[in-house]
Amino acid sequence: KTIGFCSSIKQAEYLAQVFRDKGTTAFALTGQTTNRAKYMQAFEQGEIEVLFTVDLFNEGVDIPKVDTLLFCRPTESIAIYTQQIGRGLRLAQDKSYCVIIDLIGNYRNVETKLKLLGTMKESFKRGETEPITPPPGCVIEFDTRALELIHRLRQPSQRKLRLIEQYEQIKYELGRRPSYVEIGEYAAVPQGYKQEWGSYVGFLKEYQELSDEEIEAYDANRELIEQVEKTIMNRSYKMVVLLAMLERGEERWMEPITAEEVAPFFYDYLHAEKYRELKDAQTAELKGTFDATKVERLLKKMPFPKMGRPFVFENNKLTISTVDYASNDFYKMILEIVRYRMNIYFAKKGN
């Protein structure tokens, strides 16, 4: 007797059909199902072998003979995880075990979840068959790959593994590769990818998530990408200069630029919103009406000389010294990083 926990009605109906096609009597029982008691009775009597459901069997339903659970959805809540496992742990005549098949990889908070099944060992060494001591009369068997994963998760530094896991979860939820902005909004730790892989794009390359064109753009401009991601922002000025360059479009944004060209955009951007003005437009050069001479002087004094390699400021021009390859994909990469960093910068200032 099997219950499959699904994330949507569409998924439950799809999986039920897949199982029927393979010769198993399966049914999708959801909140939209009429006469649910009839199907529950058929399930208890063995007329239906597998029930796929969405949030119906978390609690309040007791079918002791259920001996197999399929996790077909990610389950982050410990409470729900406990309730779902509980559907298979009822005692019944001729029932000696419960099979739990995790098809998703619900290993977030793995130690907390393992504690539900027994007592966690203080140390777990390679070669051991169990990371926990199960209750008296119980045996819990772990797949060797699961044991290896648990061992890695219990190492002192698990940042890379957790970042990969986090990326996979966000990708699963979105149904596609997360953008830089999305990895920041959902994960709130793009900094981790920067520290471990040099940049989020660097992580995507190592994880084989980039197209051939994107890899070529990354390899040719790695120094620039990492500089834009990591450069210190005591003020927003560097990112505003980059925005001014990007405003010229995909074809021209990497060309040299002068303070005269940047000044009008620089002033207008910082005065366009009150929160920007209050935070970063309070110097003498930016107060009052636009004065090209003053703003140009500020640019030459502050952001231009401090952009960092591969930016070079000489002969009154700001140049990117290592321009080897550019593309629309690369343009979008830089634009996303700049926009995200600007949003975070002003958000951290309480606005």
VOFI-624668 format. One record per residue (C-alpha): chain; x, y, z. Coordinates in steps of 0.2 Angstrom, whole numbers, plus 5000, padded with zeros to 4 digits. Layout:
{chain->A, east->X, north->Y, up->Z}
...
***
This chain:
{chain->A, east->5000, north->5000, up->5000}
{chain->A, east->5008, north->5016, up->4994}
{chain->A, east->5005, north->5034, up->4996}
{chain->A, east->5014, north->5047, up->4985}
{chain->A, east->5016, north->5064, up->4991}
{chain->A, east->5015, north->5077, up->4976}
{chain->A, east->5018, north->5096, up->4975}
{chain->A, east->5003, north->5099, up->4963}
{chain->A, east->4987, north->5092, up->4957}
{chain->A, east->4994, north->5091, up->4939}
{chain->A, east->5009, north->5081, up->4946}
{chain->A, east->4998, north->5069, up->4956}
{chain->A, east->4987, north->5066, up->4940}
{chain->A, east->5002, north->5064, up->4929}
{chain->A, east->5011, north->5051, up->4940}
{chain->A, east->4994, north->5041, up->4943}
{chain->A, east->4993, north->5039, up->4924}
{chain->A, east->5011, north->5034, up->4923}
{chain->A, east->5009, north->5020, up->4936}
{chain->A, east->4993, north->5015, up->4927}
{chain->A, east->5002, north->5013, up->4911}
{chain->A, east->5014, north->5002, up->4919}
{chain->A, east->5000, north->4990, up->4925}
{chain->A, east->4998, north->4997, up->4943}
{chain->A, east->4981, north->5002, up->4950}
{chain->A, east->4984, north->5020, up->4955}
{chain->A, east->4973, north->5035, up->4958}
{chain->A, east->4976, north->5054, up->4961}
{chain->A, east->4967, north->5059, up->4977}
{chain->A, east->4966, north->5078, up->4979}
{chain->A, east->4956, north->5092, up->4986}
{chain->A, east->4946, north->5093, up->4970}
{chain->A, east->4941, north->5074, up->4970}
{chain->A, east->4923, north->5071, up->4974}
{chain->A, east->4917, north->5056, up->4984}
{chain->A, east->4935, north->5054, up->4992}
{chain->A, east->4928, north->5042, up->5005}
{chain->A, east->4924, north->5029, up->4991}
{chain->A, east->4942, north->5030, up->4985}
{chain->A, east->4949, north->5029, up->5002}
{chain->A, east->4939, north->5013, up->5005}
{chain->A, east->4945, north->5005, up->4989}
{chain->A, east->4963, north->5009, up->4994}
{chain->A, east->4961, north->5001, up->5011}
{chain->A, east->4953, north->4986, up->5003}
{chain->A, east->4968, north->4984, up->4991}
{chain->A, east->4958, north->4989, up->4975}
{chain->A, east->4969, north->5004, up->4973}
{chain->A, east->4988, north->5000, up->4976}
{chain->A, east->4995, north->5018, up->4975}
{chain->A, east->4987, north->5035, up->4980}
{chain->A, east->4995, north->5051, up->4974}
{chain->A, east->4990, north->5065, up->4984}
{chain->A, east->4993, north->5084, up->4988}
{chain->A, east->4992, north->5089, up->5006}
{chain->A, east->4978, north->5077, up->5011}
{chain->A, east->4988, north->5064, up->5021}
{chain->A, east->4999, north->5076, up->5031}
{chain->A, east->4988, north->5073, up->5047}
{chain->A, east->4972, north->5066, up->5052}
{chain->A, east->4971, north->5051, up->5041}
{chain->A, east->4975, north->5034, up->5048}
{chain->A, east->4978, north->5019, up->5037}
{chain->A, east->4989, north->5007, up->5047}
{chain->A, east->4992, north->4995, up->5032}
{chain->A, east->5002, north->5009, up->5022}
{chain->A, east->5019, north->5002, up->5021}
{chain->A, east->5027, north->5012, up->5007}
{chain->A, east->5029, north->5031, up->5005}
{chain->A, east->5035, north->5040, up->4989}
{chain->A, east->5042, north->5058, up->4992}
{chain->A, east->5038, north->5066, up->4975}
{chain->A, east->5040, north->5084, up->4981}
{chain->A, east->5053, north->5094, up->4991}
{chain->A, east->5048, north->5095, up->5009}
{chain->A, east->5056, north->5109, up->5019}
{chain->A, east->5045, north->5109, up->5034}
{chain->A, east->5051, north->5097, up->5048}
{chain->A, east->5033, north->5096, up->5055}
{chain->A, east->5025, north->5091, up->5038}
{chain->A, east->5040, north->5079, up->5035}
{chain->A, east->5036, north->5071, up->5052}
{chain->A, east->5017, north->5070, up->5048}
{chain->A, east->5020, north->5062, up->5031}
{chain->A, east->5032, north->5049, up->5037}
{chain->A, east->5020, north->5045, up->5051}
{chain->A, east->5007, north->5039, up->5038}
{chain->A, east->5019, north->5024, up->5035}
{chain->A, east->5024, north->5020, up->5053}
{chain->A, east->5007, north->5014, up->5060}
{chain->A, east->5008, north->4996, up->5067}
{chain->A, east->4997, north->4983, up->5058}
{chain->A, east->4995, north->4964, up->5056}
{chain->A, east->5007, north->4956, up->5044}
{chain->A, east->5016, north->4973, up->5042}
{chain->A, east->5035, north->4972, up->5047}
{chain->A, east->5043, north->4987, up->5039}
{chain->A, east->5040, north->5004, up->5030}
{chain->A, east->5049, north->5008, up->5014}
{chain->A, east->5052, north->5027, up->5011}
{chain->A, east->5058, north->5031, up->4993}
{chain->A, east->5064, north->5049, up->4992}
{chain->A, east->5063, north->5054, up->4973}
{chain->A, east->5068, north->5072, up->4976}
{chain->A, east->5082, north->5072, up->4989}
{chain->A, east->5075, north->5079, up->5004}
{chain->A, east->5092, north->5081, up->5013}
{chain->A, east->5090, north->5099, up->5019}
{chain->A, east->5090, north->5099, up->5038}
{chain->A, east->5096, north->5081, up->5037}
{chain->A, east->5102, north->5079, up->5054}
{chain->A, east->5085, north->5086, up->5061}
{chain->A, east->5076, north->5074, up->5051}
{chain->A, east->5087, north->5059, up->5055}
{chain->A, east->5083, north->5063, up->5074}
{chain->A, east->5065, north->5058, up->5070}
{chain->A, east->5071, north->5040, up->5067}
{chain->A, east->5083, north->5038, up->5081}
{chain->A, east->5097, north->5045, up->5091}
{chain->A, east->5111, north->5054, up->5081}
{chain->A, east->5128, north->5047, up->5084}
{chain->A, east->5140, north->5061, up->5090}
{chain->A, east->5153, north->5056, up->5077}
{chain->A, east->5150, north->5047, up->5061}
{chain->A, east->5165, north->5038, up->5053}
{chain->A, east->5167, north->5031, up->5036}
{chain->A, east->5163, north->5013, up->5035}
{chain->A, east->5149, north->5014, up->5048}
{chain->A, east->5132, north->5008, up->5041}
{chain->A, east->5121, north->5019, up->5052}
{chain->A, east->5123, north->5038, up->5057}
{chain->A, east->5110, north->5035, up->5070}
{chain->A, east->5105, north->5022, up->5084}
{chain->A, east->5088, north->5017, up->5080}
{chain->A, east->5075, north->5013, up->5093}
{chain->A, east->5074, north->4996, up->5101}
{chain->A, east->5067, north->4983, up->5089}
{chain->A, east->5070, north->4994, up->5073}
{chain->A, east->5083, north->4993, up->5059}
{chain->A, east->5086, north->5007, up->5047}
{chain->A, east->5096, north->5003, up->5032}
{chain->A, east->5104, north->5017, up->5022}
{chain->A, east->5110, north->5016, up->5004}
{chain->A, east->5129, north->5018, up->5003}
{chain->A, east->5127, north->5034, up->4993}
{chain->A, east->5116, north->5041, up->5006}
{chain->A, east->5128, north->5037, up->5019}
{chain->A, east->5142, north->5046, up->5009}
{chain->A, east->5131, north->5062, up->5007}
{chain->A, east->5127, north->5062, up->5026}
{chain->A, east->5145, north->5060, up->5030}
{chain->A, east->5149, north->5075, up->5019}
{chain->A, east->5135, north->5085, up->5026}
{chain->A, east->5143, north->5082, up->5044}
{chain->A, east->5160, north->5089, up->5039}
{chain->A, east->5165, north->5106, up->5047}
{chain->A, east->5164, north->5115, up->5030}
{chain->A, east->5149, north->5111, up->5019}
{chain->A, east->5147, north->5128, up->5011}
{chain->A, east->5150, north->5122, up->4993}
{chain->A, east->5138, north->5107, up->4995}
{chain->A, east->5125, north->5118, up->5002}
{chain->A, east->5126, north->5131, up->4989}
{chain->A, east->5125, north->5118, up->4975}
{chain->A, east->5109, north->5111, up->4984}
{chain->A, east->5102, north->5128, up->4986}
{chain->A, east->5105, north->5131, up->4968}
{chain->A, east->5096, north->5115, up->4963}
{chain->A, east->5081, north->5119, up->4974}
{chain->A, east->5079, north->5136, up->4966}
{chain->A, east->5081, north->5129, up->4949}
{chain->A, east->5068, north->5116, up->4952}
{chain->A, east->5056, north->5129, up->4959}
{chain->A, east->5059, north->5141, up->4944}
{chain->A, east->5059, north->5127, up->4931}
{chain->A, east->5075, north->5134, up->4923}
{chain->A, east->5092, north->5141, up->4927}
{chain->A, east->5091, north->5155, up->4940}
{chain->A, east->5098, north->5172, up->4935}
{chain->A, east->5110, north->5182, up->4946}
{chain->A, east->5096, north->5193, up->4952}
{chain->A, east->5085, north->5177, up->4956}
{chain->A, east->5099, north->5168, up->4965}
{chain->A, east->5101, north->5184, up->4976}
{chain->A, east->5082, north->5186, up->4979}
{chain->A, east->5079, north->5168, up->4983}
{chain->A, east->5095, north->5163, up->4991}
{chain->A, east->5100, north->5179, up->4998}
{chain->A, east->5118, north->5173, up->4997}
{chain->A, east->5126, north->5176, up->4980}
{chain->A, east->5141, north->5181, up->4991}
{chain->A, east->5144, north->5163, up->4994}
{chain->A, east->5146, north->5159, up->4976}
{chain->A, east->5158, north->5173, up->4974}
{chain->A, east->5169, north->5167, up->4988}
{chain->A, east->5169, north->5149, up->4983}
{chain->A, east->5169, north->5150, up->4964}
{chain->A, east->5175, north->5168, up->4961}
{chain->A, east->5158, north->5173, up->4954}
{chain->A, east->5141, north->5166, up->4952}
{chain->A, east->5145, north->5164, up->4933}
{chain->A, east->5161, north->5155, up->4938}
{chain->A, east->5150, north->5143, up->4948}
{chain->A, east->5138, north->5141, up->4933}
{chain->A, east->5153, north->5136, up->4922}
{chain->A, east->5160, north->5123, up->4934}
{chain->A, east->5143, north->5116, up->4936}
{chain->A, east->5141, north->5115, up->4917}
{chain->A, east->5126, north->5127, up->4916}
{chain->A, east->5133, north->5139, up->4903}
{chain->A, east->5131, north->5137, up->4884}
{chain->A, east->5147, north->5137, up->4874}
{chain->A, east->5145, north->5155, up->4869}
{chain->A, east->5143, north->5160, up->4888}
{chain->A, east->5159, north->5150, up->4892}
{chain->A, east->5168, north->5159, up->4879}
{chain->A, east->5162, north->5176, up->4885}
{chain->A, east->5166, north->5171, up->4903}
{chain->A, east->5184, north->5164, up->4899}
{chain->A, east->5188, north->5180, up->4890}
{chain->A, east->5182, north->5192, up->4903}
{chain->A, east->5183, north->5183, up->4919}
{chain->A, east->5193, north->5197, up->4928}
{chain->A, east->5180, north->5209, up->4923}
{chain->A, east->5165, north->5198, up->4930}
{chain->A, east->5174, north->5195, up->4946}
{chain->A, east->5179, north->5213, up->4948}
{chain->A, east->5161, north->5219, up->4946}
{chain->A, east->5154, north->5206, up->4958}
{chain->A, east->5167, north->5209, up->4971}
{chain->A, east->5172, north->5227, up->4971}
{chain->A, east->5169, north->5236, up->4987}
{chain->A, east->5155, north->5248, up->4987}
{chain->A, east->5157, north->5262, up->5000}
{chain->A, east->5146, north->5272, up->4988}
{chain->A, east->5136, north->5268, up->4973}
{chain->A, east->5147, north->5278, up->4961}
{chain->A, east->5156, north->5263, up->4953}
{chain->A, east->5140, north->5254, up->4949}
{chain->A, east->5132, north->5270, up->4942}
{chain->A, east->5147, north->5273, up->4931}
{chain->A, east->5145, north->5255, up->4924}
{chain->A, east->5126, north->5258, up->4922}
{chain->A, east->5131, north->5273, up->4911}
{chain->A, east->5142, north->5262, up->4901}
{chain->A, east->5129, north->5249, up->4899}
{chain->A, east->5116, north->5262, up->4894}
{chain->A, east->5125, north->5263, up->4877}
{chain->A, east->5119, north->5246, up->4873}
{chain->A, east->5126, north->5229, up->4869}
{chain->A, east->5137, north->5234, up->4854}
{chain->A, east->5146, north->5249, up->4863}
{chain->A, east->5145, north->5247, up->4881}
{chain->A, east->5163, north->5241, up->4883}
{chain->A, east->5171, north->5255, up->4873}
{chain->A, east->5181, north->5269, up->4882}
{chain->A, east->5171, north->5282, up->4890}
{chain->A, east->5174, north->5300, up->4897}
{chain->A, east->5169, north->5309, up->4912}
{chain->A, east->5160, north->5321, up->4900}
{chain->A, east->5149, north->5307, up->4894}
{chain->A, east->5145, north->5300, up->4911}
{chain->A, east->5141, north->5316, up->4920}
{chain->A, east->5123, north->5319, up->4915}
{chain->A, east->5118, north->5301, up->4917}
{chain->A, east->5127, north->5300, up->4934}
{chain->A, east->5119, north->5316, up->4941}
{chain->A, east->5101, north->5311, up->4934}
{chain->A, east->5102, north->5294, up->4941}
{chain->A, east->5107, north->5299, up->4959}
{chain->A, east->5093, north->5312, up->4959}
{chain->A, east->5079, north->5302, up->4951}
{chain->A, east->5074, north->5294, up->4967}
{chain->A, east->5074, north->5303, up->4984}
{chain->A, east->5082, north->5288, up->4993}
{chain->A, east->5097, north->5289, up->4981}
{chain->A, east->5098, north->5308, up->4983}
{chain->A, east->5098, north->5307, up->5002}
{chain->A, east->5111, north->5293, up->5002}
{chain->A, east->5124, north->5297, up->4988}
{chain->A, east->5120, north->5315, up->4981}
{chain->A, east->5125, north->5325, up->4996}
{chain->A, east->5142, north->5331, up->4991}
{chain->A, east->5145, north->5348, up->4985}
{chain->A, east->5147, north->5343, up->4967}
{chain->A, east->5130, north->5334, up->4966}
{chain->A, east->5120, north->5346, up->4977}
{chain->A, east->5109, north->5359, up->4968}
{chain->A, east->5106, north->5360, up->4949}
{chain->A, east->5117, north->5350, up->4937}
{chain->A, east->5135, north->5358, up->4935}
{chain->A, east->5144, north->5348, up->4922}
{chain->A, east->5161, north->5354, up->4927}
{chain->A, east->5158, north->5349, up->4946}
{chain->A, east->5151, north->5332, up->4942}
{chain->A, east->5166, north->5328, up->4929}
{chain->A, east->5178, north->5333, up->4943}
{chain->A, east->5170, north->5322, up->4955}
{chain->A, east->5170, north->5307, up->4943}
{chain->A, east->5189, north->5310, up->4939}
{chain->A, east->5193, north->5311, up->4957}
{chain->A, east->5183, north->5296, up->4964}
{chain->A, east->5175, north->5282, up->4954}
{chain->A, east->5186, north->5283, up->4939}
{chain->A, east->5203, north->5280, up->4947}
{chain->A, east->5196, north->5267, up->4959}
{chain->A, east->5186, north->5255, up->4948}
{chain->A, east->5200, north->5242, up->4949}
{chain->A, east->5207, north->5231, up->4936}
{chain->A, east->5203, north->5228, up->4922}
{chain->A, east->5197, north->5246, up->4922}
{chain->A, east->5211, north->5258, up->4918}
{chain->A, east->5209, north->5277, up->4919}
{chain->A, east->5221, north->5287, up->4909}
{chain->A, east->5221, north->5302, up->4897}
{chain->A, east->5204, north->5307, up->4904}
{chain->A, east->5196, north->5290, up->4898}
{chain->A, east->5190, north->5275, up->4907}
{chain->A, east->5195, north->5259, up->4898}
{chain->A, east->5192, north->5241, up->4900}
{chain->A, east->5209, north->5234, up->4896}
{chain->A, east->5205, north->5216, up->4893}
{chain->A, east->5191, north->5216, up->4880}
{chain->A, east->5193, north->5200, up->4870}
{chain->A, east->5175, north->5194, up->4867}
{chain->A, east->5158, north->5201, up->4870}
{chain->A, east->5140, north->5195, up->4867}
{chain->A, east->5122, north->5198, up->4871}
{chain->A, east->5124, north->5185, up->4885}
{chain->A, east->5139, north->5193, up->4893}
{chain->A, east->5130, north->5210, up->4892}
{chain->A, east->5115, north->5203, up->4901}
{chain->A, east->5127, north->5195, up->4914}
{chain->A, east->5135, north->5211, up->4919}
{chain->A, east->5119, north->5221, up->4918}
{chain->A, east->5111, north->5209, up->4931}
{chain->A, east->5126, north->5210, up->4943}
{chain->A, east->5126, north->5229, up->4942}
{chain->A, east->5107, north->5230, up->4945}
{chain->A, east->5107, north->5218, up->4959}
{chain->A, east->5122, north->5226, up->4968}
{chain->A, east->5113, north->5243, up->4967}
{chain->A, east->5097, north->5236, up->4974}
{chain->A, east->5107, north->5228, up->4989}
{chain->A, east->5117, north->5243, up->4992}
{chain->A, east->5102, north->5255, up->4994}
{chain->A, east->5092, north->5241, up->5004}
{chain->A, east->5106, north->5239, up->5016}
{chain->A, east->5106, north->5258, up->5019}
{chain->A, east->5088, north->5256, up->5026}
{chain->A, east->5079, north->5262, up->5011}
***
